[in-house]
Amino acid sequence: MKNNNFNLMHPRDQIILIINRIYRNGLTTTSGGNLSIIDEEGKIWITPSAVDKGSLTPRDIICLHPDGRVEGPHKPSSELPFHKAIYEIRPDLRAVVHAHPPALVSFSIVRQVPDTKVIPQAQQVCGPIGYARYSLPGSAALGKAIASQFRQGYNAVIMENHGTVVGGHNLIDAYERFEALEFCGRTLINSKALGEPRFLNDSQLEAFDAQIPRDLPELEEVVFASDEKEIRAEICRMVRRACDQGLMMSTYGTASVRWRGNDFLITPTNVTRWNISLDDIVQVRDGRREPGKIPSRSVWLHQEIYRKNPQVNAVILTQPSYLMAFGATHEKLDVKTIPESWIFLQEVPNLPFGAQFAGKADIPDLVAQNVSAVIINNDAVVVVGKSLLQAFDRLEVAEFSAKSLCMGKAIGDFFPIGDHEIEELKRAFF
């Protein structure tokens, strides 16, 4: 969803849309968490207290007027005091999300703060993370503790033995920060099953930022042929599906599909992935972009993969949390787990951070050697296919394999399929 369209929705509807997404994705419980928006008149719109988060409707949302008058059929959230405290201390923030997502609760109960420099997007979206000492839920003391962290400039805070609270310039901004922080937490926790995560330095983060292709020349004329329109719809469907399955998040995930020759269509930069629209998709033709749109920062990589690999018709670049555990630790993903994993993937090499940057040929060259998936350390996984569905299937298999390996570490040593069994698979399937 484009932020402009979202911001035209009534605060009640904005809150319902986001709380539904949070609840459906398992990031809060029936009774846990609360969201709020402060509007241009100073009214605070907030979720109610003790009402099922899985069945909220717009009429359930409470409005607190500046004069203290409360409008709505329920009591406002018991955590209203810290929402008010944040708005008072940070007038630049217009929305607050508080919930108890599992990974961030884990950090809160071991009294640690996740290091967001494990993945560029986490650092970009979240920045440094504050920490608020424990106080009674709903108390003025808790509001004061949280507000003191926001006063220092933090936009996201771990609440000791409680959960997290984040702020944003609007509710989409707050939700994206919340989601990215939980992703960061999951990646770090999953990494611990494999070893010790490694982190990016400031120069690496700056190099990543510089990859946004603002200087890609624009097309003078855009052709919207029937087959082009069909590809747009296919990309939108698959990106939304990836978000629903936790394979992409709001702020990161790129998909492209070859159109004609080496021309292709690709997802844009800085558009919320889970509600991406046909109009958001960017046409890239003859090395030029659709006017007025900025394609994914990885557009050069997609272009080179298509140029060097005529057998490839789709590319996905994303950050599922279990695959990123291997990317964060720089550990190799051994896909000799079950027959399906090896048949679909065979080899998933690790490449250093920056291998996806413009001018680097490593990934296109590996694809030319029949490699279908690559992990870029501390960044992403790149998956290719003859079709977008095949690329997506390979992505699912890779993430399931990574998840199985991370979970298996908790119960014993990993025993891969042996060489004899691999030879049998080769004879049977290749």
N, C-alpha and C positions, 0 to 999 in steps of 0.2 A: 504494500500500500504506500503510495506517495504520501509523504508527511503533510503536504498541503491539503490533500483530501481528508486525511485523518483529522487534522486540526479544525476542519469545518464541521466535524461531528460534534454533537452535544457532549459535554463532559460525562454525563451518565452513560452514553453509548460508548465513549472511548474506554471508560473503566470496565464495562461489561466485556468488550472485545478483548481487552488485555487480561483480565482476571480469568476469563474462559481459557485463553491460551496457556496461562500459567498453570491452571488446574489440570487441563488436559495433558500437559507435558510432564505431570508429576512433580512440579516444582513447589507445590504447597498442598496442604491438606484441606479437608472440608471446613475445618474451623480455623486454620492458621493463615496468617498473612493479611495485609490490608493495602489498598491503593488509594491515592488521593490526587486531586488536581486543584490548584488555586486559579480562579479565573481572573479576568481583567477588572472585575468589580470587587475583588478580595474575598469572594465566596469560596469556601473549601468544600469540594465534593468528595465524599469518602465512602468506602464500603462500610456496611453495617456490622454491628457486633452480633455474634452468635446466630448467623444466618448461613445456611449451606452454600459454600463457595461453588459447588457444582450446579446450582440451580438459580443463581442470582439473575434478576431482570433489572432493566433500567429503573423501574419504580422503586426498587429496594435501595437505591443509592441515596445517601443522606447529604443534605446541603446545610452547611453551617454558615450563617450570615455574619458579616463583620460585627454586627451589634450583639452577637451571641445567640440569636434566634436559631433554633434547629428545625429543619423542614424535612419530613420524611416519616415513613411508617415504623421505623426501628430506632434503636439507639445507635449513635455513631460508634465506630470502632473504638475499643478501649485504648488503642494506641494513638488516638487523636492528639494527645499532648506533644508527642515528639514530631508529628507532622507539622503542627503549628510552630513548634520551636525551630524546625528547619526553615520554614518559609519566612519566619521573622529574621533569622540570621543570614539567610541567603535569598534575597529577593530575585536573583537571577534564575533560581530554580522554580519551576512551575508544576512539577509533578514528583511524587514520591512513591516508590514501590518497596514494601516490606514483605518478606516471606521467609519460609524455612526450607529452602532447597537442600537436598541431602548432603551434597559435597560441601557447601558453605557451612551448614550446621556442623559437619565434621570438623572443619577448621575452627569453628567457634568453641567446640567442646574440648579441643586440644590446645586452644588458646594461641592459635597461629593465624597469620595473615598470608593469603596466597600471593606469590610473587608473579605479577602479571607479565613479566618480561620473558616468560616461557614461549609465548606466541605473539607475533606482532599485533594482531587485532585486539588481543586482551589488553595490551599496554595502551594502544590507541584509544580504545573505547572506554576503558575503566580508569586508566592512570594509576597512580599510587593509591593504596587502600588504607583507610583509617581503622581504628580499633577502639570500641567503646566498652568500658568495664561494665560488669553486670550490675543491673539495678532492677527493682521490681517492675514487671511488665505493666504498662499503663501509668506509671508513676511520673511525677514531675522530675524526679532525680534521673530517670532514664532519659527523658526529654533533654535535660541539661547535658548529660554525658554525650548523647548523640550530637546535639547542636554544637558542642565544643569541637567535635571532629570536623563537622561541616564548616565551622568558622575558620578552621585552618586551611580550607580549600579542598578537602576531600569531597568527592562526589559519590563515593561508595564506602560503606563502613561495615566491618564485621562486628556483630553484637555478641559479646562474651556469653557463652552458654545459651544462645538464643537463635541467631540467624544472621540476616543481613538487611541493610536498608540502603537504598540508592536514590539519588535525585537526578532529575533531568530537566532540560529546557522545555520539554513537553513529555507526554506519557510514552510515546514511541521511543524517545531518547532514553528515558529512564528504564524502560523494559529492555532495550538493547544492551544497556550497561549491566543490568541484572542478569540477563541471559549469558552474556560474554563472561561475566565473573564466575557464574556457576560452571560454565564450560572450562574455564581456566582451572577451577578447583578440581573438577573431575579428571582433567588431564594430569594434573599433578598427583592426585591420589592413584590413578591407574599407573602412572610412571613408577611409583614406589614399588609396585609388584615386580618391576623389571630391573630396577637399579636406581640411580640418582638422576633426576632431571638436570639438564643443562639450560643455561639462560643466555639471552641475547644481550649484547652490549649496545651502548647508545649509537655507535657508528653503524651497526647492523640495522637498527631500527630506522635511522635516518635514510639509509640506502633503500630500505623497503618503501618508505614514504615517497621517495623520488621516482618510483616506478609508475605512478599514475600517468596515463598517456594523454595528457592534456594537449600535447603538441601534435598528435596524430591529425593529418589534414582531413578536412571535411569533404564529403561528396558534394558535387554540384547538383546532382539529380539522384533521387532515391526511387528505386523500382520496387513496387509492392506487388509482385506476381503471386499467383495462387499458391504455388509451392513454397514461396517465401513465407506467406501467411501461415501455412500449415506448420512450418518449422517453429515459428514464434509460439504457436499454441502448444506444441510438443515441449518446448523448453520450459514454458510456464508451468505446465502440468508436472513435469519431472522435478523442477526446483521446489515446488510446493510439497510434493511427495517426499523429497529429501528432507525438507524442514520438519514435516510431520513425523518422520522416522528418526530424527536426531542426527542425520547425516550432514546437514547444513544448519547454520544459525542465521539469525536476522542480518548480521553484519558481514557474513563471509560465506562464500560458496559461488563458484563460477561454473557455468555450463555453456558449451558452444556446439553447434552443429554445422557441418559443411553444407553449403547451398549449391553453388555451381562453380566448377573448377576449384580454385583455392579461395573463393569467396565464402563467407560464413556469417552466421548470426551468433551473438554472444550476450550474456547478461551484463548489466551496467555496473558501474561503481556507485556506491552510496545510495542504494535503493533497498528497502526492506525485502528480504528474500521470500518470506512466507506468504506474501500477498503480491508478488510481482505480477505486472500486467503486460499485455501484448505490446503496448506502446512503450514500455520500458526497454524492451529488447533492442539491441543495437546491431544494425546491419554494417558489416565491414566488407567493402568491395574494392578490389584493386588497391588494397592498402590504405583505403580511406574510410572514415567513419561517418555514420549517419549524422547529419547536422544537428547541433544542439544537444548531443548526448556524449557521455564519456564512457567508453567500454571498460570492462574489467582491467585492472592493472596488469593482468597476465595476458593481455591481448597479443603481444608479440609472440609469446610462447605458443599459443594456439595457432597463430598464423604459420609459424615455422613447423609445427607438427604436421599441419595439413600440407604444406609445401613439400616436405620431405617424405611424407608417408601417404600415398594415394589410397592405401587400404583403410585408413582411419577416416571416419566420418563424424566422430563425436569425441569431445574431451570434457572431462569433469575435473575440477580442482577444488578441494574442500578440506574440512578439518574435523572429521569424526573423532571423538575423544579417545577411543581405544587405539586407533591408528596413530593418533598424535602422542600417545604414551610412548610408542616406539620412536616417533620423531623427536620427542623431548629428551629421551635417554640416548638417542643415536644407536639403539639396539636394532638388530636385523630381525625382520618379521619372517620367520620360517613357516611357510605355508604348507609344509608336509604334515598337516594336522589330520585332515580327512581327505578322501579322494576328491571331493568337489573343489576344495581349496586349491589343491595342486593343479587339477585340470584347468581351472579357470585362470590361475595366476602364475603358477610355476616358479617365478622368481620376482621378488619385490625388492629391488636394491634401494639403499639409502644414499642420498646425495646431500652435499653440504648446503647450508643455508645460502641463498643467493643463486642457486643453480637455475632458478626459474626467471632470473632477471633478463632483460633485453640484452641480446648479444651473446648469451650463453647457449651453446649447442648441445650440451650433454643430454638433456631429456629428449629432444627430437631425434638425436642419434641413437639413443637406447631404444626408442620406439621402433626405429628402423631395423633393430635387431630382434624384433618380436617381443619386446618387453611391454606389458600392458598396464603396469602399475608401478609407480615410483613414489617413495616417501622422501620429501624434502625436509631435512632436519629442522625442527623448530618453526615449521611453516605449514605444510600441507601435504596431501597425497594427490597425485595426478593419475587419473585413470582414463584410458582410451578405449574405443570400440568401433566396430563397423557400423553401429547404430547407437543412438542415445540410450536405448534400452539395454543393449549389451554393456555399455560403459557403466550404467547404473547397477546392473546385475553384478559386475565385477567389483564395484565399490561396496555393495552389500556384503558380498562374500569376503572381501578383504577385511571389512570392519568386524564381521562375525568371527573370523579367524583370529583377529587381534584380541577381541573380547574373550574368546575361549582361552587363549594363551595367558592373558592377564588373570582370568579367574582360576585357571588351572594351577598357576603358581602358588595359590593359597592352599592347595591340597596335595601337591607333590611335584616330582620332577617331570619334565616334558619328554615324552618318547615319540619322536616323529615316525612317520611311515618309512620303512627301510628301503634300501636301494632296489632290492628284488621286487618289492611292491610297486615302486616307481616305474621300473622297466615294464611290468605288467600293464600299468596304466598307459604308458607310451604305446605299447602294441595295441591296446584295446581302443584308445581314443584318438590316436594320431597316426 
